């Protein structure tokens, strides 16, 4: 993956602006202090999980565990041909930046070609998913409020641990716990 510095800078400034716009008065002083300190992570740093369905890498970069109560950020590798099933989030807004690869983004049954550098925004309660029949995708995801990170923790496993053996119904129940519904 080779993302130009100006694209990376723009993306990081956008994430910072998104995070600031998500701040809600009344958060605890400890959480505000942790969040104000911030952090910097290298590409392979963050909470590393292996996706339960396709074995792709997920790195949770920002979450409540790192001091952000209202925003979660991470990367996700989507292996060739596995995509992301159509789903919606009842309360989360979501944004993606395609770090590498190509495929299709589906929003409300409309397919949009995506490639490295594409940016995607999904308002809450809109059906969406990904198809990548020919190429692996690596995505940066941003959600507000947080919740996607917790879904991944409940369904995915750390590297070296056996994958969680979840039925489709169990995955659906976990998703509903975090305000997400699959078709």
C-alpha positions as CSV (number, residue, x, y, z in Angstrom):
1,X,0.0,0.0,0.0
2,X,1.4,3.4,-1.0
3,X,-0.8,6.3,-0.1
4,X,0.7,9.7,-1.0
5,X,1.6,12.0,2.0
6,X,-0.9,14.7,0.9
7,X,-3.7,12.2,0.8
8,X,-2.7,10.8,4.2
9,X,-2.5,14.3,5.7
10,X,-5.9,15.3,4.3
11,X,-7.4,12.1,5.7
12,X,-5.9,12.6,9.1
13,X,-7.2,16.2,9.2
14,X,-10.6,15.0,8.2
15,X,-10.6,12.4,11.0
16,X,-9.6,15.0,13.5
17,X,-12.4,17.3,12.3
18,X,-14.9,14.4,12.5
19,X,-13.8,13.6,16.0
20,X,-14.1,17.2,17.1
21,X,-17.6,17.5,15.7
22,X,-18.6,14.4,17.5
23,X,-17.6,15.7,21.0
24,X,-20.6,16.0,23.2
25,X,-20.7,18.2,26.3
26,X,-21.0,16.3,29.6
27,X,-18.4,13.6,29.1
28,X,-16.4,12.5,32.1
29,X,-13.3,14.5,32.9
30,X,-11.1,11.4,32.8
31,X,-12.3,10.5,29.3
32,X,-11.8,14.0,28.1
33,X,-8.3,14.2,29.4
34,X,-7.3,10.9,27.8
35,X,-8.9,11.9,24.5
36,X,-7.2,15.3,24.6
37,X,-3.8,13.6,25.0
38,X,-4.3,11.7,21.8
39,X,-2.0,9.1,20.4
40,X,-0.1,8.1,17.2
41,X,-0.1,4.6,15.9
42,X,1.9,2.9,13.2
43,X,0.1,0.9,10.5
44,X,0.3,-2.4,12.4
45,X,-0.5,-1.0,15.8
46,X,-3.9,-0.9,17.5
47,X,-6.1,-3.7,18.8
48,X,-5.5,-6.5,16.2
49,X,-8.4,-9.0,15.5
50,X,-9.0,-11.6,12.9
51,X,-12.4,-11.4,11.2
52,X,-14.7,-14.3,12.1
53,X,-16.0,-14.7,8.5
54,X,-13.1,-14.2,6.1
55,X,-9.9,-14.2,8.3
56,X,-9.0,-10.7,7.3
57,X,-7.1,-8.4,9.6
58,X,-8.9,-5.7,11.6
59,X,-7.0,-3.1,13.6
60,X,-9.1,-0.9,16.0
61,X,-7.2,2.3,16.2
62,X,-9.5,4.6,18.2
63,X,-12.2,3.6,20.6
64,X,-13.4,4.0,24.1
65,X,-10.4,1.9,25.2
66,X,-8.1,4.7,23.8
67,X,-10.1,7.6,25.3
68,X,-12.7,8.3,22.6
69,X,-16.3,7.9,23.8
70,X,-18.0,9.0,20.7
71,X,-15.9,7.8,17.8
72,X,-14.3,4.6,16.6
73,X,-11.7,4.3,13.9
74,X,-10.0,1.2,12.4
75,X,-8.8,-0.6,9.3
76,X,-10.3,-3.7,7.8
77,X,-8.9,-6.2,5.3
78,X,-11.6,-7.8,3.2
79,X,-10.3,-10.8,1.4
80,X,-11.0,-11.4,-2.3
81,X,-14.6,-12.4,-3.0
82,X,-15.9,-12.1,0.6
83,X,-17.3,-8.6,0.7
84,X,-19.4,-7.3,3.6
85,X,-23.1,-8.4,3.8
86,X,-25.8,-5.7,3.4
87,X,-26.6,-4.2,6.8
88,X,-27.6,-0.9,8.4
89,X,-26.8,0.9,11.7
90,X,-29.7,2.5,13.5
91,X,-27.7,5.2,15.2
92,X,-24.2,5.2,13.7
93,X,-22.9,7.3,10.8
94,X,-20.1,5.6,9.0
95,X,-17.4,6.7,6.6
96,X,-14.8,4.7,4.7
97,X,-11.6,5.5,2.8
98,X,-10.3,2.9,0.4
99,X,-6.6,2.4,1.3
100,X,-6.0,-0.3,-1.2
101,X,-7.9,-2.5,-3.7
102,X,-11.1,-2.1,-5.6
103,X,-14.7,-3.4,-5.8
104,X,-18.2,-2.1,-5.3
105,X,-19.9,-0.3,-2.6
106,X,-23.7,-0.9,-2.3
107,X,-25.9,1.8,-0.9
108,X,-29.7,1.3,-0.9
109,X,-29.4,-1.4,-3.7
110,X,-27.2,0.9,-5.9
111,X,-23.7,-0.3,-6.8
112,X,-20.9,2.2,-7.0
113,X,-17.4,1.2,-8.3
114,X,-14.7,2.0,-5.7
115,X,-10.9,2.0,-5.9
116,X,-7.9,3.1,-3.9
117,X,-8.6,6.7,-2.8
118,X,-12.4,6.5,-2.9
119,X,-14.3,8.0,0.1
120,X,-17.7,6.7,1.2
121,X,-20.2,8.2,3.7
122,X,-23.2,6.4,5.0
123,X,-25.9,8.2,7.1
124,X,-27.4,6.2,9.9
125,X,-30.2,3.7,9.0
126,X,-29.1,3.3,5.3
127,X,-28.6,-0.3,3.9
128,X,-25.1,-0.8,2.7
129,X,-22.4,-3.3,2.0
130,X,-19.3,-4.2,-0.1
131,X,-18.6,-6.6,-3.0
132,X,-15.1,-7.3,-4.0
133,X,-15.2,-10.3,-6.5
134,X,-11.7,-9.7,-8.0
135,X,-9.5,-7.8,-5.6
136,X,-8.8,-7.6,-1.9
137,X,-9.9,-4.4,-0.2
138,X,-8.3,-2.5,2.7
139,X,-10.5,0.1,4.2
140,X,-10.2,2.7,6.9
141,X,-13.5,3.0,8.7
142,X,-14.8,5.7,11.0
143,X,-18.0,5.4,13.0
144,X,-19.8,7.8,15.3
145,X,-21.0,7.0,17.9
146,X,-18.7,4.1,18.5
147,X,-20.1,0.5,18.4
148,X,-18.6,-1.2,15.4
149,X,-15.4,-1.7,17.4
150,X,-17.4,-3.6,20.1
151,X,-19.2,-5.7,17.4
152,X,-15.8,-6.7,16.1
153,X,-14.5,-7.6,19.7
154,X,-17.6,-9.8,20.3
155,X,-17.3,-11.7,16.9
156,X,-13.6,-11.7,16.0
157,X,-10.6,-13.3,17.7
158,X,-7.0,-12.1,18.4
159,X,-4.3,-13.5,16.2
160,X,-3.4,-17.1,17.2
161,X,-6.7,-17.7,19.0
162,X,-9.1,-20.1,17.4
163,X,-11.9,-18.4,15.4
164,X,-15.2,-18.0,17.2
165,X,-17.7,-20.5,16.0
166,X,-20.8,-18.3,15.6
167,X,-24.0,-19.2,13.9
168,X,-25.6,-16.7,11.6
169,X,-28.3,-16.1,14.2
170,X,-25.7,-15.5,16.9
171,X,-24.0,-12.9,14.7
172,X,-27.3,-11.2,14.1
173,X,-28.0,-11.0,17.8
174,X,-24.6,-9.5,18.5
175,X,-25.2,-7.0,15.7
176,X,-28.5,-6.0,17.2
177,X,-26.8,-5.4,20.6
178,X,-24.8,-2.7,18.8
179,X,-27.7,-1.2,16.8
180,X,-26.9,-3.0,13.6
181,X,-29.2,-5.1,11.5
182,X,-28.3,-7.5,8.6
183,X,-30.7,-8.2,5.7
